[in-house]
């Protein structure tokens, strides 16, 4: 659910957003207006929780790559007020509460054979009045599968193939396998990270 980053853009943007419970799994030029409005597409508020193994740590963005029970790997942004990823080590087992990745937009574009990705950081409200960090990502990717019934889309990006849940207001009509799309999604966002029952701070 992670595409390797070829270029990152970090901005401070305050937004008001609701959230959705989705499976762990996730994936530009990003405009500030798009990044600020995109999280509004989230559905009913809910948070999921899993136990996962730390397989990657990025201190610069305070994010971690986690391998879940099914072997899938997800990149999760962590607010510094919630946890400090520098305190983690590869192989650590953590219990994490999170909002899963959500596809916010997909527009067909002409393919030039180049897949790209740009990340933009935003802040969204979490439980207890804490602001959680989310990463809004724009990527040029190829559609491998459209599951209209379950509203899921499988995309092949710069380095990985991922399956994303689709926001309620994103139309799937006209999208099919083989299409190249300019897609925007909100990455998985941690609202709590515990190791051995203790917050990682």
C-alpha positions as CSV (number, residue, x, y, z in Angstrom):
1,X,0.0,0.0,0.0
2,X,3.0,2.1,-0.1
3,X,4.5,3.5,-3.2
4,X,8.1,4.6,-2.9
5,X,8.4,8.4,-2.7
6,X,10.1,10.1,-5.6
7,X,9.4,13.6,-4.3
8,X,7.8,14.9,-1.2
9,X,6.2,18.2,-0.4
10,X,5.5,19.0,3.2
11,X,3.0,21.8,4.1
12,X,1.1,22.7,7.2
13,X,-2.6,22.8,6.4
14,X,-5.4,22.9,9.0
15,X,-8.5,21.0,7.9
16,X,-11.6,19.7,9.5
17,X,-12.3,16.1,8.5
18,X,-14.3,13.1,9.4
19,X,-12.9,9.6,9.2
20,X,-13.6,6.0,8.0
21,X,-12.6,2.6,9.2
22,X,-10.8,0.8,6.4
23,X,-8.3,-2.0,6.1
24,X,-4.6,-1.3,6.6
25,X,-3.2,-0.7,3.2
26,X,-2.3,2.4,1.2
27,X,-0.5,4.4,-1.6
28,X,1.8,14.2,-8.1
29,X,1.8,18.0,-8.3
30,X,-0.4,18.7,-5.2
31,X,-2.3,21.9,-4.9
32,X,-2.9,23.4,-1.4
33,X,-6.6,23.8,-2.2
34,X,-7.0,20.1,-3.2
35,X,-5.0,18.9,-0.2
36,X,-7.1,21.0,2.2
37,X,-10.4,19.9,0.8
38,X,-9.7,16.2,0.0
39,X,-10.1,14.8,3.6
40,X,-13.7,16.0,3.7
41,X,-14.6,13.0,1.6
42,X,-14.2,10.6,4.5
43,X,-17.3,8.8,5.6
44,X,-18.7,7.9,9.0
45,X,-16.2,8.2,11.9
46,X,-14.6,5.0,13.0
47,X,-11.1,3.7,14.0
48,X,-9.7,0.3,13.5
49,X,-7.0,-1.4,15.6
50,X,-4.4,-4.1,14.8
51,X,-1.2,-5.6,16.0
52,X,1.6,-5.2,13.5
53,X,5.4,-5.5,13.0
54,X,7.6,-2.4,12.3
55,X,9.4,-3.0,9.0
56,X,10.4,0.6,8.2
57,X,11.0,3.9,10.0
58,X,11.1,7.4,8.6
59,X,12.2,9.9,11.3
60,X,12.0,12.8,8.9
61,X,8.2,12.4,8.3
62,X,7.6,10.6,11.6
63,X,6.0,7.7,9.8
64,X,6.4,3.9,10.0
65,X,5.9,1.0,7.7
66,X,3.9,-1.8,9.4
67,X,3.4,-5.4,8.3
68,X,0.0,-6.6,9.4
69,X,-1.3,-10.1,10.2
70,X,-2.0,-10.9,6.5
71,X,1.6,-9.9,5.5
72,X,0.5,-6.6,3.8
73,X,2.7,-3.6,4.4
74,X,1.2,-0.1,5.2
75,X,2.9,3.3,5.6
76,X,1.3,5.1,8.6
77,X,1.9,8.7,9.5
78,X,2.2,9.4,13.2
79,X,1.6,12.8,14.9
80,X,4.7,13.6,17.1
81,X,2.2,14.3,19.9
82,X,1.0,10.8,19.7
83,X,4.3,9.0,19.2
84,X,7.9,9.4,18.3
85,X,8.9,6.8,15.7
86,X,12.6,7.3,16.6
87,X,11.9,5.3,19.8
88,X,10.9,2.3,17.7
89,X,13.2,-0.4,16.2
90,X,12.8,-2.6,13.2
91,X,11.0,-5.8,14.3
92,X,9.1,-4.2,17.2
93,X,5.5,-5.4,17.6
94,X,3.1,-2.5,18.1
95,X,-0.7,-2.2,18.7
96,X,-1.9,0.7,16.6
97,X,-5.2,2.4,16.2
98,X,-5.5,4.0,12.8
99,X,-7.6,5.4,10.0
100,X,-7.0,3.5,6.8
101,X,-6.0,4.8,3.4
102,X,-8.8,6.2,1.3
103,X,-8.9,7.0,-2.4
104,X,-10.2,10.6,-2.8
105,X,-10.0,11.2,-6.5
106,X,-9.1,9.4,-9.7
107,X,-9.0,11.1,-13.1
108,X,-8.0,9.4,-16.3
109,X,-4.9,10.9,-18.0
110,X,-2.8,10.1,-21.1
111,X,-0.1,7.6,-20.3
112,X,3.5,8.5,-20.9
113,X,4.9,5.5,-19.1
114,X,6.0,7.5,-16.1
115,X,4.5,7.0,-12.6
116,X,5.1,9.7,-10.0
117,X,4.2,10.4,-6.4
118,X,4.1,13.5,-4.3
119,X,3.2,13.6,-0.6
120,X,1.5,16.6,1.2
121,X,1.1,16.5,5.0
122,X,-2.2,17.7,6.6
123,X,-3.6,17.8,10.1
124,X,-7.0,16.2,11.0
125,X,-8.8,16.0,14.3
126,X,-8.2,12.8,16.3
127,X,-9.8,11.5,19.5
128,X,-9.4,13.5,22.7
129,X,-8.8,16.8,20.8
130,X,-5.4,15.6,19.5
131,X,-4.6,16.5,15.9
132,X,-3.4,13.5,13.9
133,X,-1.1,13.8,10.9
134,X,-2.4,12.5,7.6
135,X,-0.6,12.4,4.3
136,X,-2.5,13.3,1.2
137,X,-0.7,11.7,-1.8
138,X,-1.1,12.3,-5.5
139,X,0.2,9.6,-7.8
140,X,0.2,8.8,-11.5
141,X,-0.7,5.1,-11.5
142,X,-2.2,2.3,-13.7
143,X,-5.5,0.7,-12.7
144,X,-5.2,-3.1,-12.4
145,X,-8.7,-3.8,-11.1
146,X,-12.0,-2.0,-10.3
147,X,-14.3,-3.7,-7.7
148,X,-17.4,-1.5,-8.1
149,X,-19.5,-3.7,-5.8
150,X,-17.1,-3.3,-2.8
151,X,-15.8,0.1,-4.0
152,X,-12.2,-0.8,-4.1
153,X,-9.6,0.0,-6.8
154,X,-6.2,-1.7,-7.3
155,X,-3.5,0.6,-8.5
156,X,0.0,-0.1,-9.8
157,X,2.2,2.9,-8.8
158,X,6.0,3.7,-9.0
159,X,7.1,0.6,-7.1
160,X,4.0,-1.2,-5.6
161,X,0.6,-2.5,-6.4
162,X,-2.0,-1.5,-3.8
163,X,-5.7,-1.8,-3.2
164,X,-7.5,1.2,-1.8
165,X,-11.1,1.7,-0.6
166,X,-12.9,4.4,-2.5
167,X,-14.6,7.5,-0.9
168,X,-18.4,7.7,-1.4
169,X,-18.2,10.7,-3.7
170,X,-15.6,9.3,-6.1
171,X,-17.3,8.0,-9.2
172,X,-16.1,4.6,-10.6
173,X,-18.0,4.8,-13.8
174,X,-15.7,4.9,-16.8
175,X,-12.7,3.6,-14.9
176,X,-11.4,0.2,-16.0
177,X,-8.3,-2.0,-15.8
178,X,-5.4,-0.6,-17.9
179,X,-6.4,3.1,-17.5
180,X,-3.7,5.5,-16.4
181,X,-5.1,7.8,-13.7
182,X,-4.1,10.8,-11.7
183,X,-5.2,9.5,-8.2
184,X,-5.3,11.3,-4.9
185,X,-5.6,9.5,-1.6
186,X,-5.3,10.0,2.1
187,X,-2.7,7.7,3.6
188,X,-3.3,5.6,6.8
189,X,-3.1,7.8,9.9
190,X,-2.2,6.6,13.4
191,X,-4.2,7.9,16.4
192,X,-2.5,5.7,18.9
193,X,0.7,3.6,18.9
194,X,1.5,1.3,21.8
195,X,4.5,-1.0,22.4
196,X,4.2,-3.5,25.2
197,X,1.2,-1.5,26.4
198,X,3.1,1.8,26.6
199,X,2.8,4.8,24.4
200,X,5.8,5.3,22.2
201,X,6.8,8.9,23.1
